[in-house]
Amino acid sequence: MKPPDATAAAAAASIARLRENLGSALLGKDEAIRLLLVALAGRGHVLLEDVPGVGKTTLAKALARSISGTFRRIQFTADLLPADVIGSLVWSPGTDALRYEPGPVFANVLLADEINRTPPRTQSSLLEAMDEHTVTVDGETRALPDPFVVVATLNPTESAGTYPLPDSQLDRFFMRFDIGLPDGPTERLVLERHREGRPVDRLEPVLTPVEVLSLQAAARNVRVDDRVAAYVLALVAATRRHPRLESGASPRASLALYRAAQAAALVDGRDYAIPDDVQSLATAVLGHRVVRRGESPSRRAGAPDVLDDVAATVAVPI
């Protein structure tokens, strides 16, 4: 059933509650929280690439708790099989028949921890789930819970025992960003907040899954002027001809940047998108979808400097 569209006021109130709740679990990371909210409103998946211990898992758990959603974590390893992700048919002695045992992918928020530590075959088990919100086992397709968000993590400082994410996998992620280390006062506050346990474990829900669906519907209804849409297309097209890029962004990237601009407008309290929404999200949405010339696939860094050059070549609509 299609969820009812949220009013602008209801959307603003929902976002404010989510922002406050997430901020109480992950201190001093307003921009990371904003980007996660943009991904949630835009029905997208997130790739977090950062050093261990900065709060990647905390952010995913806090999101699940905040939206009254089910949370599952998969620790990706070299011996993980596709069936360990999406489920498999198992023999049922009581009925003398095979029955389907769902995998951990059946969740509202799925944490794919260290996703690059598993071979591409297992990584690819998430492709259908991320793109179509379904899984197919033995010819039968089953729908995943809605909303469905994958939060995947990467450790950029390690390469031993890792596998590069295929382009098809990277392209399924709505955006990629890091969280970053806290400043001194914030880290001191983290110590104080953890004296009585982890703050994320004390979070109370502030939205229901149905309210999240309404929020996502509201994002789809954000107005995008033709000039802003043309700006999205021009930025993506410019990545395909930039001399420092081996390959540019795909048409899926154009759609993702368009949807991200809509979601960002909603998160910032507007019912219309502006060029700044597109500019502020270009690196997070396009960075993992482009390849710098001579860059190793296992060390794709997002080319933020190149994307700055790309943006400089495209006229901003007035």
Protein Blocks (a to p, Z undefined) as FASTA:
>chain_A
ZZddddfklmmmmmmmmmmmmmmmmghilmlmmmmmmmmmnopacdddddehilpmmmmm
mmmmmnopacddddddfkbcfklmnopadddfklopacddddfklcfbdcdehkllpcfk
lmmmmmmmmmnopaceehiacdddddddddddddfkbcghpacddfklmmmpmbacdebj
adfklmmmmmmmmmnopfklmpccfbdfklmmmmmmmmmmpccdfklmmmmmmmmmmmmm
gfkbfbdcdfklmmmmmmmmmmmmmmnopabdcfklmmmmmmmmmmmmpccehiafklcg
himmlmmmmmmmpccdZZ
